[in-house]
Amino acid sequence: MYSFDTISLSRQSNPALISKQIHLDSDLDLFFLIETNDSRLTDLLDRKILDASLGNIDLQNVYKDFSGVLENINGVLRTWRQDAEQKPKVHMVAGVLHRNTFLFSTVWRASCYLIKAEGEVLEITDSKDKPEEFVFISNGKLDVGDTISMSSRRLFKYLSESDFSDSLRDSDVEHFHKNISLILNEELWGKDIIVSSFMYYLELGEPATHKWKDVLFRMLDNAIVKRAIAWWMMAVDKMIAQKKYVKNAAFVGGIIVSFILLYVIISGVIAKTVDNRETINSKELIVEARQYIKLAGDNTGNPDMFDVNIKKAEELVSDLKDKNIFLDDVQRLLDDITVMKKQFNGVESFDETVDNALYTGDVGVANSLLKLQSKTYIVTKNSVVWPLETTGEPLVHIFSDLGDDSFVDAVALDDVLVLLTSGSKIVTFDTTGFFRYADVAGQAKWEEAASIATFGNNIYLQGRDNQIYKHAKSGNNFKEWQKYLSDADVADIGSVLDIAIDGGFYILKSDLSMLKFFASPKYRLESLTINKAPKNYDVENSLDPVRVKTRQELNYVYMLLNNKIWVFQPNTKSVYDTQSLQYIGQVEGKRHTIRDFYIDHDGELLVLNDAGVYQLQFEVSDGKLILR
């Protein structure tokens, strides 16, 4: 069922390192490794694990019983910690293999790695987490050829992914350990480490030919075939007295009829057997998919294990859809997977109701939502809709001079809306409902622009060449452009999706990585780290709008991506010292596509969708976004 090996590297004369593998029951094996700074504690933990495990983990309650074993060990650690003069250093892994499901938990810097049969390597422990005792259990199913590697230290500090996968090319854990021990001997100078690994495989069952013989005998051993054979024998006896040519013809005809009859019977039995087997197999796939979904739910604190189990569940559901069978069960599984992924990714859904509606009605081909002087405006392809109220119809101001051009983006500046057209022209709209084209001094025309932002009395155009152009306001018009980015940085940045300004410039690239640019007091262009980004942080449809928004008075950075509003928190409130963004959560509508949004202030969102404009309240608690 698996091949096991362990290595330990110690620079001490009396190393406190232990690794063991214990067969507890049929299809049930225990693995643990311990590294401490006190050999007495190591021996005590070794005995306690064996005493707590042997005979105490039932095949029907593996998860629950294993939890009890870990709690017993935690009791030893707490007692030792209270009594010891010096705080003990304990690195431990404890795991149970139940059939092909591996359950495990770790203490301090101990770690676990899943090396897939095809070579992919996943650290299935949280590298940032250093628990002083066993806190939670991770679990997942293993495929044939998968390898689990457990260590008392973080192996990714010393080994690359290729060190793992290349060392396992011969499908031999002993060979794997020999290769990595050479690397660890050089990298871990003066430190101890213990590594245990096992490769999961299936034991071969009886040959397939034997199974087919059994199936054939079962098909022939039934009343219909027996009655047919008896009838034929009686008919043969009656024909013995007939003439020779009659007997021969009847004999040959009987053989033909018998083969036809036998073929029909066997075909029917085989078809029924295949149908039954297909039904049974599909039911087993449904049960297995549900198990993977449950395992994913048990591992919400472990992103890699969650992802592995959800992917396996999705693969099984895809197989079921291809069979076009049990479609109601398949839909329920898909719904469960969707709910699980939303919970894991921190997605909050709101229902479009009259209770949270600012305005409901047909908004046309709307693309922008913004506020000016406390009033809310919708910008469509060729008009501005205003004012928006819960009662009464708003006015639709159409700019007939646009012709084939159309509005694509808009900002509020002083007492006017500044509208960008698809033809890279600037139009202003005042509160009296008057449109006018704005001129730019010193230029024959406006530069080619993809989006517009504002800060102070200036507008900033994100050029289609990925340059940022500043235009200061001058009366009803604007001064000529001022380039902000160096030509070298423009070339390095590549494709840009959008920009937002809070005193510095957030630059969202096409791969969803983020930069921050400062023009003064010193020119700076810095990459931002996005922490805790969920698995769905990706562009799903290149035709959907992607926008990033913030202002100097806001504490969060907001993004429209994949029909959801994403919220990120900068590492500092100083807009000039931003180094990273931490993912907080997502907001989505239950029924309608989000076209744009506006942040009145942190804690409130105005959402524009196909049905109107909705006002949402939210708060951030324990690093998570919650709709109120």
N, C-alpha and C positions, 0 to 999 in steps of 0.2 A: 504493500500500500504506500510506503514511502521509504526513502533511503536517508539516513541521518548521519551527521558528522559534527564534530565540535573541535575548535582550536582555542588555546589560551596563550597569551603572551604576557609574561610577568617579569618585572625588573626587581621584585622583592624576593628575599630568601624564603619567606613564608607567605606565599600568595593566598589571598582570601577570595579565590575564584572557584565557583562550582557550576557545572552544567549537567543536567540529567534529563533522560527521556524514560518515561515509565508507561508500560502497557497496563491500563486500568481495567479494560473490558473489551469485548468484541467491538471493533470500530470506535474505540475510545482510548486516546493516548494523551499523556500529560508531558509537557515540556517546561522546563524552567532553567534559568541561569541567574547567578547572583555574583555581584562584585561588591565587597564592602572594604572598609579600612580596618576591620577587626575580624580575625578568623573565628573568634568565639561567636560573634553575631551571625557569621555565615553558616556555621555548623547548626546554630539554633534555628535559623530560618529553614535550612535544609530539612531538619527533622520535623519542623512544624508543617511544612508543605506536604511531606509524605503522610504524616499522621492525619492531616485534615482532608487529604484527597483519597487515600486508599479506602475503597468501599463506601465512600460518601458522595460520589457523583453518579447519579442515576441516568441511564440512557434516555429516559423520558423527560428529565428536567435538568439537562446539562447546563443551560444558562443560569438558572436559579441556583443550582448546587455549586457551580463554579464561583458565583458571586459570594456564596457563603464561605468557600475556601479562602478567597481573597480577603474577606472581612476578618477571618481568623488571623491571617498573616498581618493585616493592618494592626490588630490588637498587640501583636508582638512588637511591631515597630514603634507604636505609641509608648508602650511600657519601657522599652529600651531607651527611647529618646528622653523619657522623664528621669530615668535612673542614671543614665550615662553622664560622666563628668564632661565629656566632649561630644558635640553633636555628631552622630554617626553619618558617614557617607555611604548611601545604599543605592545601587543601580540594579534593578531587577526586571526580568521579563517572566511572566507566567502565562502559559497558553495551553489550550486543549484542542485536539483534533478529533472532531466527532464526524465520522464518515469523511466527507470532503468539506466540512465547515470548520474553519479555524477561528477560535475565540481567544483573545489575548488582552492583557493589560500590562502596563509598565510603570516603573518608579524611577524618578529623577531623569538622568540622561540616557537611560536604556532605550533602545529603538528597535523597530521591526521594519522589514522591507519585503515587498512582494515582487519577485522577479518572474514575469510572465514567460510562458513557454516560447513566445515569439521574440523575447528579448527586452520588452519594456520593463523599466524598473520604477517602482513606486515606494516612497517612504510612507508607510501606513500609520506612523505615529506623528503627532504634531511636534515639529522641531522646536517650536517656541514654548512648549509646555514642559515644565519640570516638576511633576507632582512628587510630594514627599511620601505618598503612599498610593496604593491602588485606588484610583478614583472611578474610572468607568471602563466598561468592557467594549472592545471593538470586535466585530466579527464579519466574516465574509466567506464565500464559497470558493474553492480552488478548482481549477481545471487541470486536466492531466498534463503533466510537465511543468506546472507552476512550482516555484521554490519559495519557501519562507526562510528568511535569514534574520536571526535575532542577535542583538549585540548589547553589551553593557555601555557602549558609547555611540555617538552619532557617526555612523560610517561615512555619510556623505561629506563629512569634514576632511576625510582622508582618501576616499575613493570616488571616482567619477562613475557615471552610469555605464560607460563602456567598460570600466574595470569589472563591474558586476556581470554584464551580459557576455563579454568576451571570455571571462573565466568559466562560464557555464556552457560553453559551446559543446563540450563533450558530454553534456548531461550527467555530470558526476560531481556531487557535492564535495567529495574529498579533493578532487582536482581543483575545484573552485576555491577551497580553503587554502590549498598550497599556494595558489597564485596570489590571493589577497594577503596572505601572511607575509609574503615577500615585500609587498608595498607597505603594510602596517609596521613591519619591523623598522623600516626607514622613517616613516612618518611619526610613529608613536614613541619617540625616544624618551625613556624615563617614565612611561605610563603603563598601566595594566589594561588589558582588554580581554574579553572572552566573546567568542562568536560561535553560535550554533545554527545549523541550517538543516532543513529537510526538503526533499523533492517529492511531491505527491504523484503517484501513478496508480493505475487500476490493475488489480490482479486478473489474469486471464481466466475466463470462464470456460465451460465446455465448448468443443468445436461446433461451429454453426451447422455442419452436416448432420450431427446427431440431432439437433433441434428440428431440422427439416424432416428427418426420418420419423420423429415422433409426431409431427404435424400430419405427415402422409398416412401413418397408421391410424391416427384419430379420424381422418377423413373417411377412410375405408371401413372403419369399425362403426357402422351405423345401420339402422333397421332397413332403410331404403335400399342400400347396396346389397344387404343380405337377402332381402326378398327378391330382388332382381336376379341374383345368382341362382336362387332356389327355383324360380320360375323357368330359367333357361335349362337347368338340369332336367326338369320334368319334361320340357319340350323335346329335349334330345332323346330321352327314353322312348317317347312316342314315335319319333322318326326312325328308330332303328328298324322297324318293320317295313318301311317304305323302300321304294326302288333306290338304286344307288345314286342316280343323277339328282333325284329329289333330295336325298339325304345330303349330298355334297352342296347343292345350292342352298338348302336351308341352313347348313352348317356355316357356310361363308356369310350368308345374310345375317345369321345370328351373331357372328363375330362383329360384323359392321354395326349392327344395331346395339350390341353390347358396348362397343367403344363409344358410340354416340351417346348412349345413356350414361356411361361412366364419365365422359367428358362434361356432359351437362351437370351431373351431380357434383363432380369435383370443382367445376368452374363456379357453381353456386356456392359451394362450401368455402372455396378460396376467396371469392368476392366478399362473402359475409365475414370471413376471418379477417381479411384486409380492412374492411370497414370497421369491424369491432376494434381491431388493433389501432387503426387511425383515431378512433374515438377515445380509446383508453390513453393513447399517447398524447392526444390534445389535452385531455383532462390532467394528465401528469404535468404538462407544460404550464397549464393554468396554476396548478398548485405550486410548482417551482417558481413561477413568476411572482406569486404572492409572497413566497418565502424571501425572495430577493428584495421585494419592496419593504418587507418587515425589517430585513437586515439593514437596508438603507436608513430606515427610521431609527434603528438602534445606534447608527453611526453618524448622526448629524453633527457630532463634535469632531469628527474625523473626515475632512473633505475628500481625501483620496479613497478611503473605504466606501464612503457614501457614493462617490462617482462610479466606482467599480461595480457596486451592487445595482445601482440604477441602470447602468449601461447593459448589464446582463438581463435585467427585467425587460428593458426595451427591446433587446434582441429576441427574447422569447415571444413577446407580444407581436413583434414583426413576423415571426414564423407562423404564429396563429392566424394573423390577418391573411397571410398568403394561402393558408389552408381553407379560408372562407368558412370557418366553423366556429360555433360558440360565440357569435358576434356580440351578444349582450355581455358576456363575461369579458371579452376583449375590450369593449368600450369601458366597462367598469375598471379594468386594469389600467387603461390609458388615463382615465380620470384620476385614479389613485396616484399614478406616477406624476401627473401634472400637479396635483395638490402637494405631493411630497417635495417636488422640485421648487415650487413656490415657497413653501415653508423654509426649505433649506437656503434658498437665495434671498429670503427676507422680502418677499413680494406682498404688498398690501393691496387689496382690491376694494374699490368703492363702487357702490351701486348708484346708477344715475336715477335719482328720484326727485320729486318736487321739493323735498326737504332740504336738499343741498344745491338746488338749481338757482343760479343767478338769472339765467335766461334760457328758455327752451324754444326751439323753432328752427326752421331751415336757415342755415347760415351760408348757403352757397358753397363755392369753392374757396373756403377760408384757409388762410395760411399763417396769420399772425394775430396774437392777442396781447394788448398792452393797455396801460393806464396813463392818463394825462389829466392833471388837476382833479384827481379823485374820481374821474369818470373812466369807464371801461370801453375800449374800442376793439372791434373786429375788423381786420383787413382781409378783403377777399381778392380775387384775381384782378378786379377792376373797380373796386369800391371800398368805402369805409362805412361800417355799420355802427350807428351811435345815436342816442345813448342806450345802453343796455339796462333794462329794468325787469323785475319779476312780472310786472303787469304792463300792458300796452306794447304796441309794436314800435321798434326802433326805426329811425330814419336811415335809408340806404342812399349814401352819397356816391354817385357813379361819376368817374372821371372819363368823360367821353373822348377826350383828346388822346387817350392811350393808343387807340387803334389796335394793332396786333400785339403790342407790348402788354406786359402784365406786372403787377406787384408781386414781389417774392419775399421781401423782408421789410421790417419797419422798426423804428425806435422813437421814443419821445425825447424832444430837446426843447427846453424852455417851454414856450406856449404853443408849439406845433408838433405834428407828427412828421417825421422824415421817412419817406418811403423809397425803397430801392426797387427798380424795375428789372425785369429779365434782360432788357437791353442796356443795362448799366447806366441808367439815368436816375437823377434824384428829383423827387417830387415832394413838396411840402403841403400839409393839410392843416388848416387852422380850425378853431372851434366854431367859426361861423359857417363851416362847410365849404370853404374855398380851397380849390387845388391850384397849384402853380408849379411849373418847372423851375428848379433852382440852378443857377449858373455857378461855374467854378472859375475863379479868376486865374489868368495866366495859362489856361489850358483850352485847347480847341474842344475837348470833350472829357467826360469823366472816364477814369480808367475802368477796365473790365473788372467787375466785382461780383463775388458770390454771396456775401452777407455784409451786414452793417452793424456797428456797435457804437455806443456813445459814452463819453466821460467828460465831465465839465461842460464847456461850451464847444466841444469838438465832436465831429463824427469820425469814425474809423472804418475804412472799407477793407474787408479781406479780399484781396485781389485774386483773380483766377490764376495768377502766376504765383500765389502763396505769399506775396508781399503784403505788409500792413501799411496802408496809406492813411495819414492823418490830414483832416481838413478842418481848419478853425472857422468858426462862424463869423461872417462879416455882413452885418445887416440882415437882409433877407437871403443872402447868398453865402458862398463859402470861398475861403482862400485856396490857393493852389496846393497840390499835394506835398506832403513831406514823408519820405520813405523812412520806415522805422527799423527794418531788419537789414543787416548787411547782405550783399549778394551771395557771399559764401554760406551764410546761415540759411538763406532761402533755398539754396541748392541742397543743403544737408537735410533740411526739414522735410522736403518732399511734399506730398499731397496733404492739404489741411481741410478739415471738415468745418470747423467753426472757431470763433474767438469770443472771449468774454473779458470784461475789464473790471477790476476792483482797485485800481491803482497800479497794478501790474497786469500783464496780458496773459490769460490762459489760452494756450494754443492746443486745440484738439486735433491730433493727426488721424489719418485714415485707418491706422491700426489700433486706434483708441488709446494710444499712449498720450501722455500729456506733458507739455512744456510750460514753463512760465518765463515771460520776457519782461525785462525792466529796461526802460530807455534812459532813466536817470535815477540817482545822481551818477551812476556808472552803468554802462551798457552790460547787461547780463542776460544770458539765455541758458536756463537750467532745466534738466529733466526732473520730473516729479515722479515719485514712487506712488503707485496706487495699491494700498494695503487692503487685504481681505476681499479682493475683487471676486465675485462669484463666478460659477462656471458659465453663466449665460451672458457674461460681459463680452459681447461680440456683436458685430454687425450681421444681423440675420438676413436683411433684405436691403440691398444697396439703393433701392428706390425710395425707401422710407426716410423721412427727414431725421437728421441728427443735429441737435443744437445744444450748446452749453451756455449757461446763464449764471451770472452773479453780479453783485454790486458792492460798493465799498461798505455799505451799512449791513450787509448780510454776512452771517457766520458760516454759511454752507455754499457749496458749488452744486448747481443743478444741471441735469442733462436730460434731453429727450432722446431716447434710444429704444428701438424695437417696440414702439407703441407703449412705452413705460417712461415715467419720470424717475430718474435716478438721483439720489442725494449722497453727496460726499462731504466729509468734514476735513478742512485743512488742519495740519498739525499745530498751527499757531493762529492767533487772532491778528498778528501783525502781517498785513498783506505783502510786506517786503521781505519776509523771512520764510515764506512757504517752501517746504521741502517735500512734502508728501500729502496725499489725500487718503482718507480712510472711508471705505464704502459703508454707508449707513443703511440704505434700503431702497426699495422701488415701490412706485405707486402705479396701478393700472386700473382702467375701467373694466367693468364686467361685460359690457355689451357693445361699446362704441370705440372707434379708432380715435386716439388722441392726435390732434393736429398741431397744437401749440399750448403753452402754459405761461403764466405770469406769477412771479413771487411778489406779493404785496409786502410781506415781511416774513421772517423766519417763523414757521408755525402755521402759515396759511398759503394755500396754492389756489390759483384760478386755473381751471382746466378747460380748454376749448376742444370739443369733439364734434362728431357729426350731428349730435342732438342739441347742442347749445353750449352754455358755459356753466360750470359747476364750481362751487366754492368748498374747499376741503380744509379741515383743521388737522394738524399733526403735531406730535411731540417726539423727542428723541430721549429714550430711556435705556440705560445700560448699553449704549452704543447701537441701539436698534430703533428704527423708525416705526411709529405706531399711529395709525389714523384714529382720530377721536370722533 
